[in-house]
Amino acid sequence: MTFGGKPTVYARPLARLIEQFQRLPGIGPKTAQRLALHILKRPETEVQALAQALLDAKQQIGQCSICFHLSAEPVCEICRAPSRDPATICVVADSRDVIALEKTREYRGHYHVLGGVISPMDGVGPDQLAIKPLLRRVAQQSIAEVILAISPTVEGETTTLYVGHLLKSFTRVTRIAFGLPVGGDLEYADEVTLARALEGRRELH
């Protein structure tokens, strides 16, 4: 029996489980093995609950029809919340960034998730992102400010400048001030750094 092209001591079902864990981001061979062996030690009811939770999340979670954040409803809780400021939109690349910013408890406006960043090397252009729906939102609603909160990677900067240029004729456009290293990811920043970045946002020129 082989696993990944090499001989393996694992029984076939265990080898398949380890292989599936390795497909997850940040999971190497040793961690995959540890997780798989942990699963085998748990009661069957726990394993079934985990499997069901995975299936439920995949089947029931989609995108908010307004902001494109992950949601189990047609419109997400943030867009539905009457306490949020509808005149401010914070543009992020990914739903993970929404979660990171929400942890700061500083931002009380709405969001717009682009679904990635412009990256020609990866075949991702403006048309593959939710940029046109963003332009429609801003053009059709009374938006006082759009905050661009995209990680300062090369691709992120390209996306920030591109989206900012399109929006400037509609409303005020700012970008958050980064207390982050260039090339850093928004989702890994701590809450204090993100809160200060929101407070120190500046006009996009």
C-alpha positions as CSV (number, residue, x, y, z in Angstrom):
1,M,0.0,0.0,0.0
2,T,1.2,3.5,-0.8
3,F,0.4,6.9,0.6
4,G,1.4,10.0,-1.5
5,G,3.5,7.8,-3.7
6,K,5.4,6.3,-0.8
7,P,4.9,3.0,1.2
8,T,2.7,3.5,4.3
9,V,2.0,1.6,7.5
10,Y,-1.5,3.1,7.7
11,A,-4.6,1.1,7.0
12,R,-6.3,2.4,3.8
13,P,-9.2,4.3,5.6
14,L,-6.7,6.0,7.9
15,A,-4.4,6.9,5.1
16,R,-7.3,8.5,3.2
17,L,-8.3,10.5,6.4
18,I,-4.8,11.8,6.8
19,E,-4.6,12.7,3.2
20,Q,-7.9,14.7,3.5
21,F,-6.6,16.6,6.5
22,Q,-3.5,17.5,4.6
23,R,-5.6,19.2,2.0
24,L,-6.5,21.8,4.6
25,P,-4.5,25.0,4.7
26,G,-1.6,25.0,7.2
27,I,-1.9,21.3,7.9
28,G,1.3,19.3,7.4
29,P,1.8,15.5,7.5
30,K,2.5,15.4,11.2
31,T,-0.5,17.5,12.2
32,A,-2.7,15.6,9.8
33,Q,-1.7,12.3,11.4
34,R,-2.3,13.7,14.9
35,L,-5.8,14.9,13.9
36,A,-6.7,11.6,12.2
37,L,-5.5,9.5,15.2
38,H,-7.4,11.9,17.5
39,I,-10.6,11.3,15.5
40,L,-10.2,7.6,15.8
41,K,-10.0,7.8,19.6
42,R,-13.2,9.8,20.0
43,P,-16.7,8.3,20.5
44,E,-18.6,7.6,17.3
45,T,-21.3,10.1,18.3
46,E,-18.7,12.9,18.4
47,V,-17.3,11.9,15.0
48,Q,-20.8,11.8,13.5
49,A,-21.5,15.3,15.0
50,L,-18.3,16.6,13.4
51,A,-19.1,15.1,10.0
52,Q,-22.7,16.5,10.2
53,A,-21.4,19.9,11.1
54,L,-19.1,19.9,8.1
55,L,-21.9,18.9,5.8
56,D,-24.4,21.4,7.3
57,A,-21.9,24.2,6.9
58,K,-21.1,23.3,3.3
59,Q,-24.8,22.9,2.4
60,Q,-26.3,25.8,4.3
61,I,-23.7,28.6,4.2
62,G,-23.8,30.8,1.2
63,Q,-23.2,34.5,0.5
64,C,-25.2,37.5,1.6
65,S,-26.9,38.9,-1.5
66,I,-25.9,42.5,-0.4
67,C,-22.4,42.4,0.9
68,F,-21.2,38.8,-0.1
69,H,-20.2,37.9,3.5
70,L,-20.8,34.3,4.5
71,S,-24.4,33.9,5.6
72,A,-27.0,31.1,6.2
73,E,-29.7,33.6,5.2
74,P,-30.2,35.6,1.9
75,V,-29.2,38.7,3.8
76,C,-26.6,38.4,6.6
77,E,-27.1,39.6,10.2
78,I,-24.8,42.6,9.8
79,C,-26.7,43.9,6.8
80,R,-30.0,43.3,8.6
81,A,-29.0,45.0,11.9
82,P,-30.8,48.3,12.4
83,S,-28.0,49.5,14.7
84,R,-25.4,49.5,11.9
85,D,-24.6,52.7,9.9
86,P,-25.8,52.1,6.3
87,A,-24.0,55.2,5.0
88,T,-20.5,53.6,5.6
89,I,-19.2,50.6,3.7
90,C,-15.9,48.8,4.7
91,V,-14.5,46.9,1.7
92,V,-12.5,43.8,2.5
93,A,-11.0,41.0,0.4
94,D,-12.4,38.0,2.4
95,S,-15.0,37.1,5.0
96,R,-12.1,36.3,7.4
97,D,-11.3,40.1,7.3
98,V,-14.9,40.9,8.3
99,I,-14.5,38.5,11.3
100,A,-11.2,40.2,12.3
101,L,-12.7,43.7,12.1
102,E,-15.8,42.7,14.0
103,K,-13.6,41.5,16.9
104,T,-12.4,45.1,17.4
105,R,-16.0,46.2,18.2
106,E,-14.9,49.6,16.7
107,Y,-16.6,49.6,13.4
108,R,-20.4,49.9,13.2
109,G,-21.0,50.3,9.5
110,H,-21.7,47.8,6.7
111,Y,-19.3,45.7,4.7
112,H,-18.6,44.6,1.2
113,V,-16.6,41.4,0.5
114,L,-14.7,41.4,-2.8
115,G,-14.0,37.7,-2.7
116,G,-10.2,38.1,-3.2
117,V,-7.8,40.5,-4.7
118,I,-6.7,41.3,-8.2
119,S,-3.9,38.9,-9.1
120,P,-3.1,38.5,-12.8
121,M,-0.5,35.8,-12.0
122,D,-3.4,33.7,-10.5
123,G,-5.8,34.6,-13.2
124,V,-7.9,36.8,-11.0
125,G,-9.0,40.0,-12.7
126,P,-11.6,42.7,-11.6
127,D,-14.4,40.7,-13.3
128,Q,-13.8,37.7,-11.0
129,L,-14.3,39.9,-7.9
130,A,-17.5,41.5,-6.5
131,I,-16.5,45.0,-7.7
132,K,-19.4,45.8,-10.0
133,P,-22.0,45.0,-7.2
134,L,-20.0,47.4,-5.0
135,L,-20.2,50.2,-7.6
136,R,-23.9,49.6,-7.9
137,R,-24.4,49.8,-4.1
138,V,-22.5,53.1,-3.9
139,A,-24.2,54.6,-6.9
140,Q,-27.7,53.7,-5.8
141,Q,-27.5,54.4,-2.1
142,S,-26.6,57.4,0.0
143,I,-23.1,56.3,1.0
144,A,-21.1,58.9,2.8
145,E,-17.8,56.9,3.0
146,V,-16.2,53.8,1.7
147,I,-13.3,52.5,3.8
148,L,-10.9,50.2,1.9
149,A,-9.5,47.7,4.4
150,I,-7.4,45.4,2.2
151,S,-4.2,43.8,3.4
152,P,-1.1,45.7,2.1
153,T,0.4,43.0,-0.1
154,V,1.3,43.8,-3.7
155,E,-2.0,42.4,-4.9
156,G,-3.8,44.1,-2.1
157,E,-2.4,47.5,-3.0
158,T,-3.3,47.0,-6.7
159,T,-6.8,46.2,-5.7
160,T,-7.1,49.1,-3.3
161,L,-5.9,51.6,-5.9
162,Y,-8.1,50.1,-8.6
163,V,-11.3,50.0,-6.5
164,G,-10.5,53.5,-5.0
165,H,-10.1,55.0,-8.5
166,L,-13.6,53.7,-9.5
167,L,-15.3,54.9,-6.3
168,K,-13.8,58.4,-6.0
169,S,-16.4,60.0,-8.3
170,F,-19.3,58.6,-6.2
171,T,-18.3,59.2,-2.5
172,R,-15.5,59.8,0.0
173,V,-13.0,57.0,-0.2
174,T,-10.5,56.3,2.7
175,R,-8.1,53.5,3.5
176,I,-7.3,52.2,6.9
177,A,-3.9,53.2,8.4
178,F,-1.8,50.1,8.8
179,G,0.1,49.4,11.9
180,L,1.0,46.2,10.0
181,P,4.1,45.1,8.2
182,V,3.9,45.5,4.4
183,G,2.9,42.1,3.1
184,G,1.0,41.2,6.3
185,D,-2.5,39.7,6.4
186,L,-5.4,41.6,8.0
187,E,-6.8,38.5,9.6
188,Y,-3.7,37.9,11.7
189,A,-3.5,41.4,13.2
190,D,-4.6,41.8,16.8
191,E,-7.7,43.7,17.7
192,V,-5.9,46.8,19.1
193,T,-3.8,47.2,15.9
194,L,-7.0,46.9,13.8
195,A,-8.9,49.3,15.9
196,R,-6.1,51.9,15.6
197,A,-5.9,51.3,11.9
198,L,-9.7,52.1,11.6
199,E,-9.3,55.2,13.7
200,G,-6.3,56.4,11.7
201,R,-7.8,55.9,8.2
202,R,-7.0,58.5,5.6
203,E,-8.2,59.8,2.3
204,L,-7.2,57.7,-0.7
205,H,-5.4,59.8,-3.2
